[in-house]
Amino acid sequence: MTIADPNAPLQQTRTIEFSTVLASSVHDMKNSLCLLIQSIENLSNKLEQKGAEEAQELAGIHYEASRLNSNLLQILALYREDCDTLPLNIDEYYLDEILEELVAKNELYIDNRKLNIEFEIEDELAWYFDNELVANLLNDVFVNAMRYCKTSIKVKAFQQGETLIVKILDDGAGYPENMLDKLVPTPSTFNMTMSRTGLGLYFAQLIASKHIQDGNVGKIQLENGGELDGSVFTLTLP
């Protein structure tokens, strides 16, 4: 019989799952950022009569906090997808309400930069999709459009056959050539040096492809040109 050495160090019988800890931390950071964004918006309302320089700086902080919050949401969704626990809560939503809320969330930055936002949404257009995931997808695209446009953004939504088409167009310089029609299939192929991150593209493609109806799968497409002669992002949902 072997007798255990009482002076021997105890062996660790269970290791910490780092990905789980990371996901929990991301969730906490996301909640804190939401509170920070609300505080920035409240402070902005109090400073409306102050100088333009202070308002511009506050709008920039709000923009970066919103962008970081969107990135954290993407990371959390990707983690859940990797664990096969990403929920998909499909329900019917009116596109005008979803897209108007999208603009309202970014109103501080829009007003500060005096951007022109135009809607072209089919009347009474409603569709079935996961609101949280799709709204975050579109918000990430819209935030990038705000950053890279000159003065104008156009948001379109309409039904084409048996599919929903949502387009976000801007009058900026357009997508880099190496991003056009080259959607990354796996996170390992991200090019994080691109001006518009591969992470956002991968997340958008993932969420779109989660929406399947009668064998048709959602997709995204990147183009340059369009009505504003800039970048054109298209989301197609069955």
C-alpha positions in Angstrom: 0.0 0.0 0.0 1.3 3.4 -1.0 1.1 6.1 1.7 0.6 9.7 0.5 3.3 12.2 1.5 1.5 14.7 3.8 4.1 17.3 2.9 3.6 17.0 -0.8 1.8 19.9 -2.5 -1.9 19.4 -3.2 -2.5 18.8 -6.9 -5.1 21.0 -8.6 -8.0 18.7 -9.6 -9.9 21.3 -11.6 -8.6 24.0 -13.9 -10.4 27.3 -14.5 -12.1 27.4 -17.9 -10.7 30.7 -19.2 -13.3 31.2 -22.0 -16.1 31.0 -19.4 -14.3 33.6 -17.2 -13.8 35.8 -20.2 -17.4 35.6 -21.3 -18.5 36.5 -17.7 -16.2 39.4 -17.7 -17.4 40.6 -21.1 -21.0 40.5 -19.8 -20.0 42.6 -16.8 -18.1 45.1 -18.9 -21.1 45.4 -21.3 -23.4 46.2 -18.4 -21.0 48.8 -17.1 -20.6 50.4 -20.5 -24.4 50.7 -20.9 -24.5 52.7 -17.6 -21.6 54.8 -18.8 -23.4 55.5 -22.1 -26.5 56.6 -20.3 -24.5 58.9 -18.0 -22.8 60.4 -21.1 -26.2 61.1 -22.7 -27.5 62.7 -19.4 -24.4 64.8 -19.2 -24.8 65.9 -22.8 -28.3 67.1 -22.2 -27.0 69.3 -19.3 -24.2 70.7 -21.5 -26.4 71.6 -24.5 -25.9 75.3 -23.9 -22.2 75.0 -23.3 -19.4 75.4 -25.9 -19.2 73.4 -29.1 -15.8 72.0 -28.1 -17.1 70.3 -25.0 -20.1 68.9 -26.9 -17.8 67.5 -29.6 -15.5 65.8 -27.1 -18.5 64.3 -25.3 -20.0 63.0 -28.6 -16.6 61.4 -29.4 -16.6 59.6 -26.0 -20.1 58.5 -26.5 -19.3 57.1 -30.0 -16.3 55.2 -28.7 -18.2 53.8 -25.8 -21.0 52.7 -28.1 -18.6 51.0 -30.4 -16.9 49.2 -27.6 -20.2 48.0 -26.3 -21.1 46.7 -29.7 -17.8 44.8 -29.9 -18.4 43.2 -26.5 -21.8 42.1 -27.6 -20.2 40.5 -30.6 -17.6 38.7 -28.5 -20.3 37.4 -26.2 -22.4 36.1 -29.1 -19.4 34.5 -30.7 -18.5 32.7 -27.4 -22.1 31.4 -27.1 -22.0 30.2 -30.7 -18.7 28.4 -30.0 -20.4 26.7 -27.1 -23.5 26.0 -29.2 -25.6 28.1 -26.8 -26.3 31.1 -28.9 -30.1 31.7 -28.5 -32.2 32.6 -31.5 -35.4 34.3 -30.5 -37.5 34.8 -33.6 -40.5 37.1 -33.6 -42.2 39.6 -35.8 -40.9 43.2 -35.8 -41.7 46.3 -37.8 -38.7 47.6 -39.6 -39.5 51.3 -39.2 -39.4 50.9 -35.4 -36.2 48.9 -35.4 -34.3 51.3 -37.7 -35.6 54.5 -36.1 -34.4 53.1 -32.7 -31.0 52.4 -34.3 -30.7 56.1 -35.3 -32.0 57.3 -31.9 -29.2 55.3 -30.1 -26.6 57.3 -32.0 -28.4 60.6 -32.0 -25.7 62.4 -29.9 -22.9 61.7 -32.5 -25.3 62.4 -35.4 -26.3 65.8 -34.1 -22.7 66.7 -33.2 -21.4 65.9 -36.7 -24.6 67.3 -38.3 -25.1 64.2 -40.4 -27.9 63.8 -42.8 -29.8 60.6 -42.2 -32.4 59.5 -44.7 -35.0 56.7 -44.4 -36.6 54.7 -47.2 -38.6 52.0 -45.6 -41.5 50.2 -47.2 -44.8 51.0 -45.5 -46.0 48.6 -42.8 -43.0 46.3 -43.5 -42.7 43.6 -40.8 -40.5 40.5 -40.7 -39.5 37.6 -38.5 -36.0 37.7 -37.0 -34.0 37.8 -33.8 -34.3 41.5 -32.8 -31.3 41.6 -30.4 -28.9 40.0 -32.8 -30.0 41.7 -35.9 -30.2 45.1 -34.2 -26.7 44.8 -32.9 -25.5 43.7 -36.4 -27.1 46.8 -38.0 -25.9 49.1 -35.3 -22.3 48.0 -35.9 -22.7 48.7 -39.6 -24.4 52.1 -38.9 -21.7 53.1 -36.4 -19.0 52.4 -39.1 -21.0 54.4 -41.6 -21.1 57.3 -39.2 -17.4 57.2 -38.8 -16.5 56.9 -42.5 -19.2 59.0 -44.2 -18.7 62.6 -45.2 -22.2 64.0 -44.5 -24.9 61.5 -45.4 -26.2 58.0 -44.6 -29.3 56.3 -46.1 -31.1 53.4 -44.5 -33.4 51.3 -46.8 -35.7 48.4 -46.1 -38.0 46.6 -48.5 -39.3 43.2 -49.4 -38.0 41.5 -52.5 -39.8 38.3 -53.4 -39.7 36.1 -50.3 -36.8 38.0 -48.7 -36.2 41.1 -46.6 -33.6 43.5 -47.8 -32.0 46.1 -45.5 -29.3 48.4 -46.9 -27.1 51.0 -45.2 -25.4 53.4 -47.6 -23.0 56.2 -47.0 -21.2 58.9 -49.0 -17.7 58.0 -47.8 -14.7 56.6 -49.7 -16.3 53.1 -49.8 -15.0 49.7 -48.6 -11.4 48.7 -49.3 -11.0 46.5 -52.3 -9.7 43.6 -50.2 -13.0 43.5 -48.2 -15.4 43.4 -51.2 -17.1 40.0 -51.5 -14.5 38.3 -49.4 -16.4 37.5 -46.2 -14.2 35.7 -43.7 -15.4 32.1 -43.0 -13.6 31.6 -39.7 -12.2 33.9 -37.0 -8.7 32.6 -37.7 -8.8 34.6 -41.0 -9.5 38.0 -39.4 -7.4 40.8 -40.7 -7.5 43.1 -37.7 -5.4 45.7 -39.5 -8.4 46.5 -41.8 -10.0 49.8 -41.2 -13.4 48.1 -40.8 -12.7 45.0 -38.7 -13.0 41.5 -39.8 -14.7 40.7 -36.4 -17.7 42.8 -37.3 -17.9 41.2 -40.7 -17.7 37.7 -39.3 -20.4 38.5 -36.7 -22.7 39.9 -39.4 -22.3 36.9 -41.6 -22.8 34.5 -38.6 -26.0 36.3 -37.5 -27.4 36.5 -41.0 -26.7 32.8 -41.7 -28.6 31.8 -38.5 -31.8 32.9 -40.1 -33.0 30.0 -42.3 -36.4 29.6 -43.9 -37.4 26.9 -46.3 -33.8 26.2 -47.2 -33.0 29.8 -47.8 -30.2 31.3 -45.7 -29.6 34.9 -44.7 -26.5 36.6 -46.0 -24.7 39.9 -46.2 -23.0 41.7 -49.1 -20.5 44.6 -49.4 -20.5 46.9 -52.4 -19.2 50.3 -53.4 -21.2 52.9 -55.3 -25.0 53.0 -54.8 -27.1 56.1 -54.5 -24.6 58.0 -52.3 -21.5 56.8 -54.2 -19.9 55.3 -51.1 -20.1 52.0 -49.2 -23.3 49.8 -49.4 -24.0 47.2 -46.8 -26.8 44.8 -47.6 -28.5 42.3 -45.2 -30.8 39.7 -46.8 -33.1 37.6 -44.6 -35.4 34.9 -45.7 
